[in-house]
């Protein structure tokens, strides 16, 4: 079990814990220096996801608009061609 945990973590659990504590302190000091709060980071991530979401649906809306515009020409032309080429069966 311990070997699997060590392999998963990449080092002994105690050494990984110490590295994470030191790295957390350094990142916390840097964030404090730049006056960045955790909720600011979460809010920024949520904002990016929302913009991507809206952009995605905006693109979908554009594609549906292109489809409708093209169908306004293609479908009547198709029906006209089919009607003009229709031959009645000979009895």
N, C-alpha and C positions, 0 to 999 in steps of 0.2 A: 504494500500500500504506500509506504513512504517513498519507495523508488518511483512509483507512478506519479505521485505528487511532485517530487523533485524534477522528474522529467517534464511534467506539465508546466511547472513554474520556471524552469530553466536554471534553477539553483536551489539551495536549501531554503525551506520556508522562512527561517529566521533571517537569512541574508536578504531574501526578497522583501521581507517586511521592513528591514532597516533601510534598504534602497528606496522603497516606496515612501517611507516617512521623510527621508531627506529630500527626495524629489518633490513631495507635497509641500514641504516648508519653502523650498526655493520657488516653486510655482506660486504659492500663496503670497510670498513677499513681492514677487514680480507683479502679480495682479493687484496687490495693495498699492504698489508704487504708481501704477497706471490708473488707479481708482476704478478697477473693474470688479464688479460683484458677480457672484455666481448666477443670480437671477438675470443680470444683463446678458450673460452668455446664453442662458436658456432662452431668453426673449429674442435674441438675435437668431438663434437656430430656428425657433418657431417662425419668425418673420421670413427667413429664407425659404422654409418649407411652404409657407403660405404663398409666397410669390411664385415659386415653382408650380404649385398647385393651380393658381390662377392662370399662369402662363400656359400650362398644359391644357386647361379647358379652353383658353382663348384660341390655341392652335386647333383644337377639336372643333370649335365653333367656326373658325375660318375654313376648315376642310368641309364641314357640312354646308357652308355657304357656297363654296366652289362646286360641290356636288349638285346643289339645287340650281345654280346658274347653268351648269353644263347640261343637266337633265332637262331644263326648259327648252333647250335646242335639240339635244340628241333624241329624246323620247318621241317628240312629234315627227322628227325627220325619219326615225326608224319606222314609226307607224305609217307614215306617208309612203315610204319605199315599199313596205310590206303590202299596203293596199294597192299600189300601182303594179306590183309584180304578181298579184294574186290572179290565178287563172282558175276559172270555174272548171270543175271536173266534167268531162264529156260523157254523156250517157250512151 
